[in-house]
Every structure is written in C-alpha cells, then in structure tokens.
C-alpha cells in the first residue's frame, strides 16, 4: 500500500485504509467465513472485525470458523467443509432476506 507501518504517517495511512476503522458504519448484514489455517488473513483480524461490528452496531453479523481450512475453502477445501460452507451461506441468506 506504499505505507510504512514504522512511521507515524505510515500508521495513519494504514489506519485510514483499514476496514475496522469503519466498522461502526456497517449497515448491511454480514456473514464472515474464515478458515482456521488461513495464512493470508490471520483469523484474529476477522475476530476483531466481527467483535467491532457486534459491539458498535445493531447490524446482524455472524462469524463461522472452518477447521482444517485455508483461505480458499470454497475452491480447495475439504469436501465436507465446502458443503458446510454452502449450507451456512444459504441458511444466512434465508434468515437475513426473510
């Protein structure tokens, strides 16, 4: 992103671009799916964003953790987890669109 996290200006830029900065403004219901083995996006970031939305808004939000799953559980995850992911998504849509 061209921002150095070790300088005040760099930290300010990263904070400005971080989704958690805007968590209090989330209005759209949000389903967050995360593989516990994800090396691209640490699960702690998803947990922090989920917690921020849950505590700062009345927006429906749900977080589902997938054990033994990487970043691309939809493409290369275990067959049972790929099926569970679809079930979770369909159930979420039924609940939030009702």
N, C-alpha and C positions, 0 to 999 in steps of 0.2 A: 504494500500500500504506500510505500515511499515514506513511511513514518518510523522514526527511531524510538523505540519504547524507553530508551535510556536518557531521553532529553525531555524537559517539560513540554516543549512544543510537540514532540512526537507523541507523548502520552495524551495530550489534549486532542490531537488528531484521531488517535485510536479510540478514545472515549466518544468522540463525536460520531464515529462510524459504527460503534458497537450497538447491536440490537438491544442490549439490556438497558442502554440509555433511554430508550423509547418504550420500555415495557409498560409503563403506566398509561400509554396511549393506545394500547392494543384493544380493539373493539370486536374483531372477528373471532368467533370460536376457533380454538387452536388445538389440534391433536399433534403431539410431538412423539415421534417414534425414534428410538435410539438403540443401536447395537452396543452391547457392553464391551465388545472387543474393538470398537471404533478407534482407530489411531489418528484419523484425520480431524475429528472433532471430539475432544475429551467429554465424557459423559457429565463431568462436573459443570461444564458450560450449559448443557441442556437443563440440568437440575437447577442451576441458578436462574436461568431464564424462566423456567416453569414456576419457581418459587416467587419470583418478582411479579409475574402476571397474576398468580394466585393471590398474593397478598396486597397488591396495589390496585386491582381491578375486580369487577364483578363478571368479567368475561369468562365464559366456560373454557376451561383448559384442562387437558389431560396429558399425562406423560406415560408412555409404555416403554419398558426396557425389554430388550430381547437378549437373552443369554446366548452365548456362543454365536453371536452375530457381529459382523464387521459393518463398515459404513454402507456397503451396498447390499443390505439384506434382501432388497427387492430383486436384485439381479443374480446374486451368487450365494445367498444364504441357504441354510439347511431347508429341505423341502417342507418340513413341518412348521418352521418359523415363517417361511414365505406364505404358507396357507394361513397361519395365525395372523400375520400382518394384514392380509386382505380382510379377514373376518373382523379384526379390530377396526379397520377403516370403514367397512360397510356398517358396522354397529354404530360407529361415531356419526356417520352421515345420517343414519336413521334417527338417532337421538337429537342431533342438532337441527335437522331440517323439519322435524315434526312440529 
